[in-house]
Amino acid sequence: MDYIMELLGIHHAAIICSNYEKSKHFYNEILKLPIIHELYRAERDSYKLDLALPDGSQLELFSFPGAPQRPSYPEAQGLRQFGV
């Protein structure tokens, strides 16, 4: 049986940033993406910032101290995932 699936959009894209404050400034102040929610996770010394995109999807920014450079680790800096 053949299945055909049409992707209509994404829920979010997650990015692990190398500098949280600079990234937050860029996406919120320069690109004017509204902040939905910001959370500091003390147990990880990590931030999670949810930003609204114009089409209703979201951009998630994460910070992890000592995150390795891209390309091959799940907690590395850069684009982490797309949620559909």
C-alpha positions in Angstrom: 0.0 0.0 0.0 1.4 3.4 -1.0 1.0 6.3 1.4 1.2 9.9 0.3 1.9 12.5 2.9 2.0 16.3 2.3 4.1 18.4 4.7 2.0 21.5 5.5 4.4 23.3 7.8 6.7 22.9 10.8 6.0 23.5 14.5 9.6 24.6 15.4 13.2 24.7 14.5 15.7 24.4 17.4 19.1 26.1 17.4 21.9 25.7 20.0 23.7 29.0 20.0 27.3 29.8 20.9 26.4 33.2 22.5 22.9 33.3 24.1 22.7 37.1 24.7 23.9 37.9 21.1 21.5 35.4 19.6 18.6 36.6 21.7 19.4 40.2 20.6 19.6 39.3 17.0 16.4 37.3 16.7 14.3 39.5 19.0 15.7 43.0 18.5 17.0 42.9 14.9 14.6 40.4 13.3 11.8 41.5 15.6 10.6 38.0 16.4 8.4 38.2 19.5 9.4 36.2 22.6 6.8 33.6 23.5 8.6 32.2 26.6 12.1 32.3 28.1 13.3 29.8 30.6 16.5 29.5 32.6 17.3 25.9 33.6 19.6 26.1 36.6 20.4 22.4 36.7 21.9 22.7 33.2 23.1 26.4 33.4 21.1 26.7 30.2 18.5 29.0 28.6 15.6 28.1 26.3 14.0 30.9 24.4 10.9 30.4 22.2 10.3 33.0 19.5 7.3 33.4 17.2 7.8 33.3 13.4 5.3 35.1 11.2 3.7 31.9 9.8 2.8 30.7 13.3 5.8 28.3 13.7 8.5 28.8 16.3 12.2 29.2 16.6 13.8 27.7 19.8 17.1 29.0 21.0 19.1 26.9 23.4 22.4 27.6 25.3 24.6 24.8 26.7 27.9 25.7 28.4 30.7 24.0 26.6 28.6 22.8 23.7 30.9 21.3 21.1 31.2 22.8 17.7 29.1 21.3 14.9 28.7 18.9 13.1 28.1 15.5 14.8 26.9 15.8 18.4 23.3 16.1 19.5 24.1 19.0 21.9 26.4 20.8 19.5 25.9 24.4 18.4 23.8 25.1 15.4 20.5 23.8 14.1 19.3 20.9 16.2 16.0 19.7 15.0 12.7 20.5 13.2 9.5 19.5 14.8 6.6 18.8 12.5 
